[in-house]
């Protein structure tokens, strides 16, 4: 027992123990579906899609910061705030589309994880997919949030695999810098599709709901903590924590996406491999070009972030629907105390598994989830900006003008991306 207490004490001293929802949110954004999208960008366009990440970073961070601020200031999740401030039709439409997109995204993610496990371990992909699905489901339902979240935090280290891949290949850093600042491409339908995919997978609605609700979870986990609108005593300290946590978490996420695009650009694109459909295919294609070590790093990264991404996808939809319906929700609750909440998680994940055995292609599922996310992201960001600007919602803790400005830039960029998605040609 003394050894266990010592280990627990040492873990509590580790910086990861004190990091909040921002890090997990950022890593969840680089789920297997996102890895596939970033890999396709690097394989198809080489270094000429690196510019997307420096642009996406401040926009993503600003939107996620607003969501986290809403959660901590009001003590309620994003859906609960939308419910009180907007007509019911707004919330109903957003939640319905979010659940549909998340389920399709889960299907694509668990399929990629099964494929990678088959490549690395040699077991049947469908068996491994089922193992991952039931494993993540058991953890979410039966392990309290304050313990489960620490498991997720340690999994975030898996993203370092994509930086490590770059040490196994030759990288022309001067060209990398040049193409990041001054890319060369022709804006046609193919280019537009990849840009839409990159921004769509980076600034995703499910992350908005997750981070706001996790701030509420963290608040309830701290003894005596209440919403900042009710007690502003620790407002300065809490808002500084949220700012640092969110911006550093989104930087980690976008830097990793940058490394994925770069790794596939200097290996697959250079070798003439320009069409990548899944994250597993990207890992497999790396093997003959960069060696077994790069393959293992890339593959293990997919499994690590998948174990974060799938629970975040499932829980974000559960938070949204539970708050909309007025049900008890939260990963800290026992299953019997939040049956509706956990039922939504179970149904979402199990439907993702069932899709593996239907004629629906996981890549088709990924495409449609991207379309739905592209449709709902723009109006949802507008709603978030309006919420975080309302004194009736935020009291004296409305967001600053620079954050609001970045939010509107995100609306413009995502709006243009959504429009391009529906332009034929």
C-alpha positions, 0 to 999 in steps of 0.5 A, spaced: 500 500 500 505 504 501 508 503 494 501 505 491 501 511 495 508 513 493 506 512 486 500 516 486 503 521 489 509 522 484 504 521 478 500 527 482 506 531 481 507 530 474 505 536 469 500 532 466 496 531 472 494 538 472 492 539 465 485 540 464 480 539 458 484 543 453 489 537 452 485 532 451 480 536 446 486 537 442 489 530 442 481 528 440 481 532 434 487 528 431 483 522 431 484 516 426 479 520 421 483 526 422 490 522 421 487 520 414 485 527 412 492 530 414 495 524 411 491 525 404 493 532 404 501 531 405 500 525 400 496 529 394 499 536 395 506 535 398 509 541 402 503 545 399 498 544 405 502 545 411 500 553 411 493 550 413 495 549 420 498 555 422 492 558 420 487 553 423 491 554 430 489 561 432 482 560 430 481 553 433 484 555 439 479 561 440 473 557 439 475 552 444 477 557 449 470 560 448 467 554 449 471 552 455 469 559 458 462 558 457 462 552 461 466 554 467 463 561 467 456 558 467 457 551 470 453 548 464 455 545 458 454 548 451 447 545 449 444 547 456 446 554 455 443 554 447 437 551 450 436 557 455 438 562 450 435 560 443 429 557 440 428 550 441 429 549 433 436 551 434 438 546 439 434 540 436 437 541 429 444 542 432 444 536 436 440 531 431 446 533 426 451 532 431 449 525 433 449 523 426 456 526 424 459 523 431 456 516 430 459 516 422 465 518 425 466 513 430 465 508 425 470 510 421 475 511 427 474 504 430 475 501 423 481 504 422 483 502 429 481 495 427 485 495 421 492 498 424 491 492 429 491 487 424 497 490 421 501 491 427 499 484 431 496 480 426 489 479 429 483 479 425 481 487 424 473 485 425 475 482 432 480 488 434 475 493 432 470 489 437 475 489 442 476 497 442 469 498 442 467 494 448 474 496 451 472 504 451 465 503 452 467 499 459 472 504 461 467 510 460 461 507 463 464 503 469 470 508 471 469 515 474 471 521 470 476 523 475 480 516 474 478 515 467 481 522 465 488 521 467 488 515 463 486 519 457 491 524 459 497 519 459 494 517 452 496 524 449 503 522 449 501 518 443 501 524 439 509 525 440 509 519 435 508 523 429 514 528 431 518 522 432 517 519 425 520 525 422 527 523 425 527 517 421 526 520 414 530 526 411 526 533 411 528 539 407 527 544 412 528 550 408 523 548 403 518 546 409 519 553 411 518 556 404 512 552 402 509 553 409 509 561 408 508 561 400 504 555 398 504 553 391 497 550 388 492 551 383 485 552 387 480 547 383 475 542 386 480 537 388 484 542 392 478 545 395 476 538 397 482 537 401 482 544 404 475 543 406 477 536 409 483 539 413 479 545 416 473 541 417 476 535 421 480 541 425 475 545 427 469 540 429 463 541 433 463 535 437 470 538 440 465 544 442 460 540 446 466 536 449 470 541 452 465 546 455 462 540 458 469 537 461 470 544 464 463 543 468 466 536 470 472 539 472 468 544 476 464 539 480 470 534 481 473 540 485 471 541 492 467 547 493 467 549 486 461 553 483 460 557 477 464 563 476 457 567 475 455 565 482 462 566 485 468 570 482 473 569 488 477 564 483 475 567 477 482 570 475 486 564 477 481 559 473 480 563 467 488 564 466 488 556 467 483 555 461 487 560 457 493 556 458 490 549 457 486 551 451 491 554 447 497 549 449 492 543 447 490 546 441 498 548 439 499 541 441 494 538 436 495 543 430 503 542 431 501 534 430 497 535 424 503 539 421 507 533 423 503 528 419 502 532 413 510 533 413 511 526 414 507 524 409 509 529 404 516 527 404 515 520 404 509 518 400 508 524 395 516 524 394 515 517 392 509 518 387 503 515 392 498 521 392 492 517 394 490 515 401 484 513 404 485 511 411 490 512 416 492 505 416 493 505 409 498 511 410 502 507 416 502 501 411 505 506 405 510 509 410 513 502 411 517 501 405 519 508 404 521 510 412 522 503 415 519 499 420 520 503 426 516 509 422 511 504 421 510 502 428 510 509 430 505 512 426 501 505 427 501 506 435 499 513 434 493 511 431 491 507 436 493 511 442 489 517 439 483 513 437 482 511 444 481 518 446 477 520 440 472 515 440 470 516 447 470 524 446 466 523 440 461 518 444 461 523 450 460 529 446 453 527 443 451 524 450 452 531 453 449 535 448 442 530 448 442 529 455 442 537 456 437 538 451 433 533 454 434 535 461 437 528 463 442 527 468 449 527 465 456 526 466 462 521 466 463 522 474 456 519 475 454 512 476 451 508 470 444 508 474 444 515 476 445 517 468 442 512 464 440 516 459 447 519 458 450 512 458 445 509 453 447 515 448 454 513 449 453 506 448 448 506 442 453 511 439 459 506 439 455 500 438 452 503 432 459 505 429 461 497 430 455 495 427 456 499 421 463 495 420 458 489 418 453 493 413 454 495 406 456 502 408 464 504 407 467 507 413 470 512 408 463 513 406 461 514 413 467 519 414 465 523 408 458 524 410 460 526 417 465 531 414 459 534 410 455 534 416 460 537 420 461 542 415 454 544 415 453 545 422 460 548 424 458 555 421 452 556 425 454 553 431 460 558 432 456 564 431 451 561 436 457 560 441 460 567 439 453 570 441 453 566 447 460 568 450 458 576 448 451 576 452 452 579 459 445 575 461 449 569 460 456 570 462 455 576 467 462 580 467 466 574 464 464 576 457 470 574 452 475 579 449 474 583 443 480 579 440 477 572 441 471 575 438 474 577 432 478 570 431 471 567 432 468 571 426 474 569 422 473 562 424 466 563 421 468 566 415 473 561 413 469 555 415 463 558 411 467 559 405 469 552 406 462 549 407 460 553 401 466 550 397 464 543 399 457 544 395 460 547 389 461 542 383 467 542 379 
